[in-house]
Amino acid sequence: LWETYTWDRLPANYHGSGCTLAAAIAGLMAHGLAAEQAVFEAQEYTWNALSNAYRPGKGQHNPDRFFWTETEE
């Protein structure tokens, strides 16, 4: 059984997207999620980390892996 997930394409160039995704999948599976659910949630997490990315200089954007700690005032 194959699943297809779709997220909007983000506009920038990113550094760290692959390792963010891989670490999120591994962490979620270590917490007991099935592979399919872990992949879905990790992709969602990675997309959000990239959509909140920051650019420390003139190079690629870095994922904000702590986007979920931000509070709206």
N, CA, C and O atoms as a Tripos MOL2 file, in Angstrom:
@<TRIPOS>MOLECULE
protein
  292   291    73     0     0
PROTEIN
NO_CHARGES

@<TRIPOS>ATOM
      1 N           0.8570   -1.1920    0.0000 N.3       1 LEU1
      2 CA          0.0000    0.0000    0.0000 C.3       1 LEU1
      3 C           0.8910    1.2400    0.0000 C.2       1 LEU1
      4 O           1.7820    1.3700    0.8390 O.2       1 LEU1
      5 N           0.6520    2.1300   -0.9260 N.am      2 TRP2
      6 CA          1.4200    3.3650   -1.0340 C.3       2 TRP2
      7 C           0.5600    4.5380   -0.6030 C.2       2 TRP2
      8 O          -0.6360    4.5880   -0.8870 O.2       2 TRP2
      9 N           1.1750    5.4660    0.0770 N.am      3 GLU3
     10 CA          0.5050    6.7070    0.4620 C.3       3 GLU3
     11 C           1.1960    7.8580   -0.2540 C.2       3 GLU3
     12 O           2.4060    7.8190   -0.4770 O.2       3 GLU3
     13 N           0.4430    8.8600   -0.6060 N.am      4 THR4
     14 CA          0.9930   10.0600   -1.2190 C.3       4 THR4
     15 C           0.5900   11.2500   -0.3750 C.2       4 THR4
     16 O          -0.5870   11.4390   -0.0690 O.2       4 THR4
     17 N           1.5680   12.0480   -0.0030 N.am      5 TYR5
     18 CA          1.3140   13.2560    0.7840 C.3       5 TYR5
     19 C           1.7800   14.4540   -0.0290 C.2       5 TYR5
     20 O           2.7710   14.3740   -0.7560 O.2       5 TYR5
     21 N           1.0740   15.5470    0.0940 N.am      6 THR6
     22 CA          1.4170   16.7400   -0.6640 C.3       6 THR6
     23 C           1.4650   17.9510    0.2580 C.2       6 THR6
     24 O           0.5400   18.1960    1.0320 O.2       6 THR6
     25 N           2.5430   18.6950    0.1660 N.am      7 TRP7
     26 CA          2.6750   19.9580    0.8740 C.3       7 TRP7
     27 C           3.0510   21.0220   -0.1440 C.2       7 TRP7
     28 O           3.6590   20.7190   -1.1700 O.2       7 TRP7
     29 N           2.6900   22.2660    0.1410 N.am      8 ASP8
     30 CA          3.0570   23.3580   -0.7530 C.3       8 ASP8
     31 C           4.5740   23.5030   -0.8100 C.2       8 ASP8
     32 O           5.2700   23.2750    0.1790 O.2       8 ASP8
     33 N           5.0710   23.8830   -1.9780 N.am      9 ARG9
     34 CA          6.5030   24.1070   -2.1490 C.3       9 ARG9
     35 C           6.8730   25.4310   -1.4850 C.2       9 ARG9
     36 O           6.1750   26.4340   -1.6360 O.2       9 ARG9
     37 N           7.9590   25.4150   -0.7640 N.am     10 LEU10
     38 CA          8.4350   26.6190   -0.0910 C.3      10 LEU10
     39 C           9.4090   27.3720   -1.0060 C.2      10 LEU10
     40 O          10.0750   26.7490   -1.8330 O.2      10 LEU10
     41 N           9.5020   28.6980   -0.8720 N.am     11 PRO11
     42 CA         10.2070   29.5060   -1.8660 C.3      11 PRO11
     43 C          11.7300   29.5860   -1.7580 C.2      11 PRO11
     44 O          12.3750   30.0380   -2.7040 O.2      11 PRO11
     45 N          12.3160   29.1720   -0.6650 N.am     12 ALA12
     46 CA         13.7510   29.4120   -0.4650 C.3      12 ALA12
     47 C          14.5710   28.1450   -0.6840 C.2      12 ALA12
     48 O          14.0330   27.0770   -0.9750 O.2      12 ALA12
     49 N          15.8910   28.2930   -0.5370 N.am     13 ASN13
     50 CA         16.8220   27.1600   -0.5230 C.3      13 ASN13
     51 C          17.1580   26.8780    0.9320 C.2      13 ASN13
     52 O          17.4030   27.7970    1.7130 O.2      13 ASN13
     53 N          17.1690   25.6030    1.2890 N.am     14 TYR14
     54 CA         17.3110   25.2370    2.6970 C.3      14 TYR14
     55 C          18.4920   24.3070    2.9200 C.2      14 TYR14
     56 O          18.8350   23.4980    2.0580 O.2      14 TYR14
     57 N          19.1020   24.4320    4.0730 N.am     15 HIS15
     58 CA         20.1610   23.5450    4.5080 C.3      15 HIS15
     59 C          19.6540   22.8210    5.7590 C.2      15 HIS15
     60 O          19.2460   23.4720    6.7210 O.2      15 HIS15
     61 N          19.6740   21.4940    5.7570 N.am     16 GLY16
     62 CA         19.2440   20.7660    6.9410 C.3      16 GLY16
     63 C          17.8680   20.1500    6.8480 C.2      16 GLY16
     64 O          17.3570   19.6320    7.8410 O.2      16 GLY16
     65 N          17.2560   20.1920    5.6800 N.am     17 SER17
     66 CA         15.9090   19.6440    5.5600 C.3      17 SER17
     67 C          15.9020   18.1150    5.6450 C.2      17 SER17
     68 O          15.0200   17.5340    6.2770 O.2      17 SER17
     69 N          16.8670   17.4740    5.0210 N.am     18 GLY18
     70 CA         16.9190   16.0080    5.0290 C.3      18 GLY18
     71 C          17.2000   15.4350    6.3980 C.2      18 GLY18
     72 O          16.5600   14.4730    6.8200 O.2      18 GLY18
     73 N          18.1650   16.0280    7.0980 N.am     19 CYS19
     74 CA         18.4790   15.5020    8.4300 C.3      19 CYS19
     75 C          17.3620   15.8220    9.4190 C.2      19 CYS19
     76 O          17.1380   15.0610   10.3600 O.2      19 CYS19
     77 N          16.6650   16.9260    9.2250 N.am     20 THR20
     78 CA         15.5160   17.2420   10.0720 C.3      20 THR20
     79 C          14.4320   16.1890    9.8920 C.2      20 THR20
     80 O          13.8640   15.7010   10.8690 O.2      20 THR20
     81 N          14.1470   15.8420    8.6420 N.am     21 LEU21
     82 CA         13.1330   14.8340    8.3530 C.3      21 LEU21
     83 C          13.5330   13.4730    8.9160 C.2      21 LEU21
     84 O          12.7250   12.8070    9.5620 O.2      21 LEU21
     85 N          14.7670   13.0600    8.6750 N.am     22 ALA22
     86 CA         15.2290   11.7460    9.1340 C.3      22 ALA22
     87 C          15.2060   11.6490   10.6550 C.2      22 ALA22
     88 O          14.7750   10.6340   11.2020 O.2      22 ALA22
     89 N          15.6590   12.6780   11.3350 N.am     23 ALA23
     90 CA         15.6740   12.6640   12.7990 C.3      23 ALA23
     91 C          14.2550   12.6570   13.3610 C.2      23 ALA23
     92 O          13.9800   11.9930   14.3610 O.2      23 ALA23
     93 N          13.3660   13.3890   12.7190 N.am     24 ALA24
     94 CA         11.9760   13.4100   13.1840 C.3      24 ALA24
     95 C          11.3170   12.0420   13.0120 C.2      24 ALA24
     96 O          10.5980   11.5840   13.9000 O.2      24 ALA24
     97 N          11.5580   11.3950   11.8830 N.am     25 ILE25
     98 CA         11.0000   10.0520   11.6710 C.3      25 ILE25
     99 C          11.5370    9.0930   12.7250 C.2      25 ILE25
    100 O          10.7680    8.3550   13.3420 O.2      25 ILE25
    101 N          12.8510    9.0990   12.9350 N.am     26 ALA26
    102 CA         13.4610    8.1920   13.9110 C.3      26 ALA26
    103 C          12.9270    8.4500   15.3130 C.2      26 ALA26
    104 O          12.6250    7.5110   16.0490 O.2      26 ALA26
    105 N          12.8120    9.7100   15.6790 N.am     27 GLY27
    106 CA         12.3120   10.0460   17.0160 C.3      27 GLY27
    107 C          10.8700    9.6190   17.2170 C.2      27 GLY27
    108 O          10.5140    9.1010   18.2750 O.2      27 GLY27
    109 N          10.0410    9.8330   16.2110 N.am     28 LEU28
    110 CA          8.6390    9.4450   16.3230 C.3      28 LEU28
    111 C           8.4750    7.9320   16.3730 C.2      28 LEU28
    112 O           7.6340    7.4220   17.1130 O.2      28 LEU28
    113 N           9.2760    7.2140   15.5900 N.am     29 MET29
    114 CA          9.2160    5.7500   15.6520 C.3      29 MET29
    115 C           9.7290    5.2390   16.9940 C.2      29 MET29
    116 O           9.2220    4.2440   17.5120 O.2      29 MET29
    117 N          10.7290    5.9110   17.5600 N.am     30 ALA30
    118 CA         11.2310    5.5280   18.8830 C.3      30 ALA30
    119 C          10.1670    5.7350   19.9550 C.2      30 ALA30
    120 O          10.1840    5.0700   20.9910 O.2      30 ALA30
    121 N           9.2450    6.6560   19.7030 N.am     31 HIS31
    122 CA          8.1380    6.8820   20.6440 C.3      31 HIS31
    123 C           6.9590    5.9590   20.3650 C.2      31 HIS31
    124 O           5.9080    6.0860   20.9940 O.2      31 HIS31
    125 N           7.1270    5.0270   19.4240 N.am     32 GLY32
    126 CA          6.1170    4.0080   19.2170 C.3      32 GLY32
    127 C           5.1760    4.2100   18.0460 C.2      32 GLY32
    128 O           4.2770    3.3920   17.8490 O.2      32 GLY32
    129 N           5.3430    5.2610   17.2620 N.am     33 LEU33
    130 CA          4.4640    5.4520   16.1170 C.3      33 LEU33
    131 C           4.8180    4.4500   15.0240 C.2      33 LEU33
    132 O           5.9810    4.0870   14.8500 O.2      33 LEU33
    133 N           3.8120    4.0140   14.3010 N.am     34 ALA34
    134 CA          4.0330    3.1590   13.1320 C.3      34 ALA34
    135 C           4.7590    3.9810   12.0730 C.2      34 ALA34
    136 O           4.6760    5.2090   12.0580 O.2      34 ALA34
    137 N           5.4660    3.2920   11.1970 N.am     35 ALA35
    138 CA          6.2770    3.9840   10.1900 C.3      35 ALA35
    139 C           5.4590    4.9740    9.3620 C.2      35 ALA35
    140 O           5.9040    6.0970    9.1280 O.2      35 ALA35
    141 N           4.2730    4.5700    8.9190 N.am     36 GLU36
    142 CA          3.4490    5.4400    8.0780 C.3      36 GLU36
    143 C           3.0560    6.7210    8.8100 C.2      36 GLU36
    144 O           3.1280    7.8100    8.2410 O.2      36 GLU36
    145 N           2.6440    6.5950   10.0530 N.am     37 GLN37
    146 CA          2.2530    7.7620   10.8370 C.3      37 GLN37
    147 C           3.4640    8.6250   11.1670 C.2      37 GLN37
    148 O           3.3750    9.8520   11.1500 O.2      37 GLN37
    149 N           4.5960    7.9910   11.4680 N.am     38 ALA38
    150 CA          5.8220    8.7310   11.7710 C.3      38 ALA38
    151 C           6.2680    9.5590   10.5780 C.2      38 ALA38
    152 O           6.6700   10.7110   10.7360 O.2      38 ALA38
    153 N           6.2000    8.9780    9.3790 N.am     39 VAL39
    154 CA          6.6010    9.7030    8.1730 C.3      39 VAL39
    155 C           5.6850   10.8970    7.9450 C.2      39 VAL39
    156 O           6.1580   11.9920    7.6430 O.2      39 VAL39
    157 N           4.3820   10.6960    8.0850 N.am     40 PHE40
    158 CA          3.4370   11.7970    7.8850 C.3      40 PHE40
    159 C           3.7000   12.9320    8.8720 C.2      40 PHE40
    160 O           3.8110   14.0900    8.4710 O.2      40 PHE40
    161 N           3.7980   12.6040   10.1530 N.am     41 GLU41
    162 CA          3.9970   13.6440   11.1670 C.3      41 GLU41
    163 C           5.3710   14.3030   11.0400 C.2      41 GLU41
    164 O           5.5040   15.5030   11.2780 O.2      41 GLU41
    165 N           6.3850   13.5340   10.6690 N.am     42 ALA42
    166 CA          7.7180   14.1000   10.4900 C.3      42 ALA42
    167 C           7.7510   15.0470    9.3030 C.2      42 ALA42
    168 O           8.4100   16.0850    9.3560 O.2      42 ALA42
    169 N           7.0460   14.6990    8.2310 N.am     43 GLN43
    170 CA          6.9930   15.5900    7.0670 C.3      43 GLN43
    171 C           6.2810   16.8880    7.4280 C.2      43 GLN43
    172 O           6.7060   17.9680    7.0170 O.2      43 GLN43
    173 N           5.2190   16.7870    8.1810 N.am     44 GLU44
    174 CA          4.4970   17.9840    8.6220 C.3      44 GLU44
    175 C           5.3910   18.8590    9.5050 C.2      44 GLU44
    176 O           5.4360   20.0770    9.3380 O.2      44 GLU44
    177 N           6.0980   18.2290   10.4430 N.am     45 TYR45
    178 CA          7.0250   18.9490   11.3150 C.3      45 TYR45
    179 C           8.1250   19.6240   10.4980 C.2      45 TYR45
    180 O           8.4430   20.7920   10.7270 O.2      45 TYR45
    181 N           8.7070   18.8920    9.5460 N.am     46 THR46
    182 CA          9.7880   19.4430    8.7260 C.3      46 THR46
    183 C           9.2970   20.6080    7.8880 C.2      46 THR46
    184 O           9.9840   21.6240    7.7780 O.2      46 THR46
    185 N           8.1230   20.4780    7.2980 N.am     47 TRP47
    186 CA          7.5740   21.5690    6.4920 C.3      47 TRP47
    187 C           7.3970   22.8230    7.3520 C.2      47 TRP47
    188 O           7.7230   23.9280    6.9170 O.2      47 TRP47
    189 N           6.8830   22.6490    8.5660 N.am     48 ASN48
    190 CA          6.7140   23.7990    9.4570 C.3      48 ASN48
    191 C           8.0550   24.3870    9.8820 C.2      48 ASN48
    192 O           8.1920   25.6060    9.9800 O.2      48 ASN48
    193 N           9.0420   23.5340   10.1340 N.am     49 ALA49
    194 CA         10.3790   24.0260   10.4880 C.3      49 ALA49
    195 C          10.9730   24.8330    9.3410 C.2      49 ALA49
    196 O          11.6290   25.8490    9.5700 O.2      49 ALA49
    197 N          10.7480   24.3870    8.1090 N.am     50 LEU50
    198 CA         11.2610   25.1110    6.9450 C.3      50 LEU50
    199 C          10.4700   26.3820    6.6770 C.2      50 LEU50
    200 O          11.0460   27.3940    6.2780 O.2      50 LEU50
    201 N           9.1750   26.3460    6.8870 N.am     51 SER51
    202 CA          8.3730   27.5460    6.6420 C.3      51 SER51
    203 C           8.6710   28.6450    7.6580 C.2      51 SER51
    204 O           8.3570   29.8110    7.4210 O.2      51 SER51
    205 N           9.2740   28.2790    8.7850 N.am     52 ASN52
    206 CA          9.6900   29.2460    9.8000 C.3      52 ASN52
    207 C          11.2060   29.4320    9.8060 C.2      52 ASN52
    208 O          11.7630   29.9410   10.7780 O.2      52 ASN52
    209 N          11.8770   29.0240    8.7260 N.am     53 ALA53
    210 CA         13.3400   29.0440    8.6580 C.3      53 ALA53
    211 C          13.8920   30.4620    8.7720 C.2      53 ALA53
    212 O          13.1980   31.4470    8.5200 O.2      53 ALA53
    213 N          15.1500   30.5300    9.1560 N.am     54 TYR54
    214 CA         15.8550   31.8030    9.2490 C.3      54 TYR54
    215 C          17.1020   31.7390    8.3900 C.2      54 TYR54
    216 O          17.6270   30.6620    8.1080 O.2      54 TYR54
    217 N          17.5650   32.8980    7.9820 N.am     55 ARG55
    218 CA         18.7430   32.9960    7.1230 C.3      55 ARG55
    219 C          19.8070   33.7840    7.8730 C.2      55 ARG55
    220 O          19.7330   35.0110    7.9320 O.2      55 ARG55
    221 N          20.7920   33.1050    8.4470 N.am     56 PRO56
    222 CA         21.7710   33.7940    9.2890 C.3      56 PRO56
    223 C          22.7530   34.6700    8.5250 C.2      56 PRO56
    224 O          23.4120   35.5150    9.1310 O.2      56 PRO56
    225 N          22.8670   34.4970    7.2340 N.am     57 GLY57
    226 CA         23.7880   35.3070    6.4260 C.3      57 GLY57
    227 C          23.2260   35.4370    5.0320 C.2      57 GLY57
    228 O          22.0410   35.7220    4.8580 O.2      57 GLY57
    229 N          24.0600   35.2310    4.0490 N.am     58 LYS58
    230 CA         23.6020   35.3120    2.6640 C.3      58 LYS58
    231 C          23.4650   33.9330    2.0220 C.2      58 LYS58
    232 O          23.2390   33.8300    0.8160 O.2      58 LYS58
    233 N          23.6010   32.8730    2.8220 N.am     59 GLY59
    234 CA         23.5020   31.5100    2.2980 C.3      59 GLY59
    235 C          22.0960   30.9690    2.3730 C.2      59 GLY59
    236 O          21.1140   31.7050    2.2730 O.2      59 GLY59
    237 N          22.0210   29.6670    2.5500 N.am     60 GLN60
    238 CA         20.7340   28.9930    2.6140 C.3      60 GLN60
    239 C          20.0270   29.2650    3.9390 C.2      60 GLN60
    240 O          20.6440   29.6550    4.9300 O.2      60 GLN60
    241 N          18.7270   29.0470    3.9220 N.am     61 HIS61
    242 CA         17.9280   29.1690    5.1330 C.3      61 HIS61
    243 C          18.0990   27.9090    5.9820 C.2      61 HIS61
    244 O          18.2590   26.8100    5.4530 O.2      61 HIS61
    245 N          18.0630   28.0820    7.2880 N.am     62 ASN62
    246 CA         18.1510   26.9660    8.2320 C.3      62 ASN62
    247 C          16.7770   26.7300    8.8520 C.2      62 ASN62
    248 O          16.0790   27.6830    9.2000 O.2      62 ASN62
    249 N          16.3860   25.4610    8.9920 N.am     63 PRO63
    250 CA         15.0830   25.1740    9.5950 C.3      63 PRO63
    251 C          15.0260   25.6660   11.0440 C.2      63 PRO63
    252 O          15.9900   25.5290   11.7970 O.2      63 PRO63
    253 N          13.9040   26.2280   11.4100 N.am     64 ASP64
    254 CA         13.6740   26.5970   12.8050 C.3      64 ASP64
    255 C          12.9780   25.4170   13.4580 C.2      64 ASP64
    256 O          11.7520   25.3150   13.4410 O.2      64 ASP64
    257 N          13.7790   24.5240   14.0350 N.am     65 ARG65
    258 CA         13.2340   23.2920   14.6130 C.3      65 ARG65
    259 C          12.4920   23.5400   15.9210 C.2      65 ARG65
    260 O          11.8530   22.6360   16.4590 O.2      65 ARG65
    261 N          12.5770   24.7510   16.4250 N.am     66 PHE66
    262 CA         11.8650   25.0890   17.6600 C.3      66 PHE66
    263 C          10.7070   26.0490   17.3940 C.2      66 PHE66
    264 O          10.2960   26.7950   18.2830 O.2      66 PHE66
    265 N          10.1810   26.0260   16.1630 N.am     67 PHE67
    266 CA          9.0620   26.9040   15.8150 C.3      67 PHE67
    267 C           7.8950   26.7300   16.7560 C.2      67 PHE67
    268 O           7.1660   27.6870   17.0190 O.2      67 PHE67
    269 N           7.7030   25.5400   17.2640 N.am     68 TRP68
    270 CA          6.5530   25.2220   18.1160 C.3      68 TRP68
    271 C           6.6530   25.8610   19.5000 C.2      68 TRP68
    272 O           5.6730   25.8550   20.2460 O.2      68 TRP68
    273 N           7.8300   26.4190   19.8650 N.am     69 THR69
    274 CA          7.9660   27.0560   21.1760 C.3      69 THR69
    275 C           7.5670   28.5310   21.1410 C.2      69 THR69
    276 O           7.4210   29.1690   22.1830 O.2      69 THR69
    277 N           7.3910   29.0630   19.9330 N.am     70 GLU70
    278 CA          7.0300   30.4740   19.7880 C.3      70 GLU70
    279 C           5.6110   30.6950   20.2920 C.2      70 GLU70
    280 O           4.7110   29.8980   20.0280 O.2      70 GLU70
    281 N           5.4320   31.7750   21.0130 N.am     71 THR71
    282 CA          4.0850   32.1120   21.4690 C.3      71 THR71
    283 C           3.6440   33.3910   20.7920 C.2      71 THR71
    284 O           4.4310   34.3190   20.6080 O.2      71 THR71
    285 N           2.3960   33.4260   20.4290 N.am     72 GLU72
    286 CA          1.8300   34.6260   19.8120 C.3      72 GLU72
    287 C           1.3670   35.5570   20.9070 C.2      72 GLU72
    288 O           0.7290   35.1380   21.8730 O.2      72 GLU72
    289 N           1.6930   36.8160   20.7460 N.am     73 GLU73
    290 CA          1.2980   37.8020   21.7580 C.3      73 GLU73
    291 C           0.2170   38.6960   21.2360 C.2      73 GLU73
    292 O          -0.2440   39.5890   21.9470 O.2      73 GLU73
@<TRIPOS>BOND
     1     1     2 1
     2     2     3 1
     3     3     4 2
     4     3     5 am
     5     5     6 1
     6     6     7 1
     7     7     8 2
     8     7     9 am
     9     9    10 1
    10    10    11 1
    11    11    12 2
    12    11    13 am
    13    13    14 1
    14    14    15 1
    15    15    16 2
    16    15    17 am
    17    17    18 1
    18    18    19 1
    19    19    20 2
    20    19    21 am
    21    21    22 1
    22    22    23 1
    23    23    24 2
    24    23    25 am
    25    25    26 1
    26    26    27 1
    27    27    28 2
    28    27    29 am
    29    29    30 1
    30    30    31 1
    31    31    32 2
    32    31    33 am
    33    33    34 1
    34    34    35 1
    35    35    36 2
    36    35    37 am
    37    37    38 1
    38    38    39 1
    39    39    40 2
    40    39    41 am
    41    41    42 1
    42    42    43 1
    43    43    44 2
    44    43    45 am
    45    45    46 1
    46    46    47 1
    47    47    48 2
    48    47    49 am
    49    49    50 1
    50    50    51 1
    51    51    52 2
    52    51    53 am
    53    53    54 1
    54    54    55 1
    55    55    56 2
    56    55    57 am
    57    57    58 1
    58    58    59 1
    59    59    60 2
    60    59    61 am
    61    61    62 1
    62    62    63 1
    63    63    64 2
    64    63    65 am
    65    65    66 1
    66    66    67 1
    67    67    68 2
    68    67    69 am
    69    69    70 1
    70    70    71 1
    71    71    72 2
    72    71    73 am
    73    73    74 1
    74    74    75 1
    75    75    76 2
    76    75    77 am
    77    77    78 1
    78    78    79 1
    79    79    80 2
    80    79    81 am
    81    81    82 1
    82    82    83 1
    83    83    84 2
    84    83    85 am
    85    85    86 1
    86    86    87 1
    87    87    88 2
    88    87    89 am
    89    89    90 1
    90    90    91 1
    91    91    92 2
    92    91    93 am
    93    93    94 1
    94    94    95 1
    95    95    96 2
    96    95    97 am
    97    97    98 1
    98    98    99 1
    99    99   100 2
   100    99   101 am
   101   101   102 1
   102   102   103 1
   103   103   104 2
   104   103   105 am
   105   105   106 1
   106   106   107 1
   107   107   108 2
   108   107   109 am
   109   109   110 1
   110   110   111 1
   111   111   112 2
   112   111   113 am
   113   113   114 1
   114   114   115 1
   115   115   116 2
   116   115   117 am
   117   117   118 1
   118   118   119 1
   119   119   120 2
   120   119   121 am
   121   121   122 1
   122   122   123 1
   123   123   124 2
   124   123   125 am
   125   125   126 1
   126   126   127 1
   127   127   128 2
   128   127   129 am
   129   129   130 1
   130   130   131 1
   131   131   132 2
   132   131   133 am
   133   133   134 1
   134   134   135 1
   135   135   136 2
   136   135   137 am
   137   137   138 1
   138   138   139 1
   139   139   140 2
   140   139   141 am
   141   141   142 1
   142   142   143 1
   143   143   144 2
   144   143   145 am
   145   145   146 1
   146   146   147 1
   147   147   148 2
   148   147   149 am
   149   149   150 1
   150   150   151 1
   151   151   152 2
   152   151   153 am
   153   153   154 1
   154   154   155 1
   155   155   156 2
   156   155   157 am
   157   157   158 1
   158   158   159 1
   159   159   160 2
   160   159   161 am
   161   161   162 1
   162   162   163 1
   163   163   164 2
   164   163   165 am
   165   165   166 1
   166   166   167 1
   167   167   168 2
   168   167   169 am
   169   169   170 1
   170   170   171 1
   171   171   172 2
   172   171   173 am
   173   173   174 1
   174   174   175 1
   175   175   176 2
   176   175   177 am
   177   177   178 1
   178   178   179 1
   179   179   180 2
   180   179   181 am
   181   181   182 1
   182   182   183 1
   183   183   184 2
   184   183   185 am
   185   185   186 1
   186   186   187 1
   187   187   188 2
   188   187   189 am
   189   189   190 1
   190   190   191 1
   191   191   192 2
   192   191   193 am
   193   193   194 1
   194   194   195 1
   195   195   196 2
   196   195   197 am
   197   197   198 1
   198   198   199 1
   199   199   200 2
   200   199   201 am
   201   201   202 1
   202   202   203 1
   203   203   204 2
   204   203   205 am
   205   205   206 1
   206   206   207 1
   207   207   208 2
   208   207   209 am
   209   209   210 1
   210   210   211 1
   211   211   212 2
   212   211   213 am
   213   213   214 1
   214   214   215 1
   215   215   216 2
   216   215   217 am
   217   217   218 1
   218   218   219 1
   219   219   220 2
   220   219   221 am
   221   221   222 1
   222   222   223 1
   223   223   224 2
   224   223   225 am
   225   225   226 1
   226   226   227 1
   227   227   228 2
   228   227   229 am
   229   229   230 1
   230   230   231 1
   231   231   232 2
   232   231   233 am
   233   233   234 1
   234   234   235 1
   235   235   236 2
   236   235   237 am
   237   237   238 1
   238   238   239 1
   239   239   240 2
   240   239   241 am
   241   241   242 1
   242   242   243 1
   243   243   244 2
   244   243   245 am
   245   245   246 1
   246   246   247 1
   247   247   248 2
   248   247   249 am
   249   249   250 1
   250   250   251 1
   251   251   252 2
   252   251   253 am
   253   253   254 1
   254   254   255 1
   255   255   256 2
   256   255   257 am
   257   257   258 1
   258   258   259 1
   259   259   260 2
   260   259   261 am
   261   261   262 1
   262   262   263 1
   263   263   264 2
   264   263   265 am
   265   265   266 1
   266   266   267 1
   267   267   268 2
   268   267   269 am
   269   269   270 1
   270   270   271 1
   271   271   272 2
   272   271   273 am
   273   273   274 1
   274   274   275 1
   275   275   276 2
   276   275   277 am
   277   277   278 1
   278   278   279 1
   279   279   280 2
   280   279   281 am
   281   281   282 1
   282   282   283 1
   283   283   284 2
   284   283   285 am
   285   285   286 1
   286   286   287 1
   287   287   288 2
   288   287   289 am
   289   289   290 1
   290   290   291 1
   291   291   292 2
@<TRIPOS>SUBSTRUCTURE
     1 LEU1         2 RESIDUE 1 A LEU
     2 TRP2         6 RESIDUE 1 A TRP
     3 GLU3        10 RESIDUE 1 A GLU
     4 THR4        14 RESIDUE 1 A THR
     5 TYR5        18 RESIDUE 1 A TYR
     6 THR6        22 RESIDUE 1 A THR
     7 TRP7        26 RESIDUE 1 A TRP
     8 ASP8        30 RESIDUE 1 A ASP
     9 ARG9        34 RESIDUE 1 A ARG
    10 LEU10       38 RESIDUE 1 A LEU
    11 PRO11       42 RESIDUE 1 A PRO
    12 ALA12       46 RESIDUE 1 A ALA
    13 ASN13       50 RESIDUE 1 A ASN
    14 TYR14       54 RESIDUE 1 A TYR
    15 HIS15       58 RESIDUE 1 A HIS
    16 GLY16       62 RESIDUE 1 A GLY
    17 SER17       66 RESIDUE 1 A SER
    18 GLY18       70 RESIDUE 1 A GLY
    19 CYS19       74 RESIDUE 1 A CYS
    20 THR20       78 RESIDUE 1 A THR
    21 LEU21       82 RESIDUE 1 A LEU
    22 ALA22       86 RESIDUE 1 A ALA
    23 ALA23       90 RESIDUE 1 A ALA
    24 ALA24       94 RESIDUE 1 A ALA
    25 ILE25       98 RESIDUE 1 A ILE
    26 ALA26      102 RESIDUE 1 A ALA
    27 GLY27      106 RESIDUE 1 A GLY
    28 LEU28      110 RESIDUE 1 A LEU
    29 MET29      114 RESIDUE 1 A MET
    30 ALA30      118 RESIDUE 1 A ALA
    31 HIS31      122 RESIDUE 1 A HIS
    32 GLY32      126 RESIDUE 1 A GLY
    33 LEU33      130 RESIDUE 1 A LEU
    34 ALA34      134 RESIDUE 1 A ALA
    35 ALA35      138 RESIDUE 1 A ALA
    36 GLU36      142 RESIDUE 1 A GLU
    37 GLN37      146 RESIDUE 1 A GLN
    38 ALA38      150 RESIDUE 1 A ALA
    39 VAL39      154 RESIDUE 1 A VAL
    40 PHE40      158 RESIDUE 1 A PHE
    41 GLU41      162 RESIDUE 1 A GLU
    42 ALA42      166 RESIDUE 1 A ALA
    43 GLN43      170 RESIDUE 1 A GLN
    44 GLU44      174 RESIDUE 1 A GLU
    45 TYR45      178 RESIDUE 1 A TYR
    46 THR46      182 RESIDUE 1 A THR
    47 TRP47      186 RESIDUE 1 A TRP
    48 ASN48      190 RESIDUE 1 A ASN
    49 ALA49      194 RESIDUE 1 A ALA
    50 LEU50      198 RESIDUE 1 A LEU
    51 SER51      202 RESIDUE 1 A SER
    52 ASN52      206 RESIDUE 1 A ASN
    53 ALA53      210 RESIDUE 1 A ALA
    54 TYR54      214 RESIDUE 1 A TYR
    55 ARG55      218 RESIDUE 1 A ARG
    56 PRO56      222 RESIDUE 1 A PRO
    57 GLY57      226 RESIDUE 1 A GLY
    58 LYS58      230 RESIDUE 1 A LYS
    59 GLY59      234 RESIDUE 1 A GLY
    60 GLN60      238 RESIDUE 1 A GLN
    61 HIS61      242 RESIDUE 1 A HIS
    62 ASN62      246 RESIDUE 1 A ASN
    63 PRO63      250 RESIDUE 1 A PRO
    64 ASP64      254 RESIDUE 1 A ASP
    65 ARG65      258 RESIDUE 1 A ARG
    66 PHE66      262 RESIDUE 1 A PHE
    67 PHE67      266 RESIDUE 1 A PHE
    68 TRP68      270 RESIDUE 1 A TRP
    69 THR69      274 RESIDUE 1 A THR
    70 GLU70      278 RESIDUE 1 A GLU
    71 THR71      282 RESIDUE 1 A THR
    72 GLU72      286 RESIDUE 1 A GLU
    73 GLU73      290 RESIDUE 1 A GLU
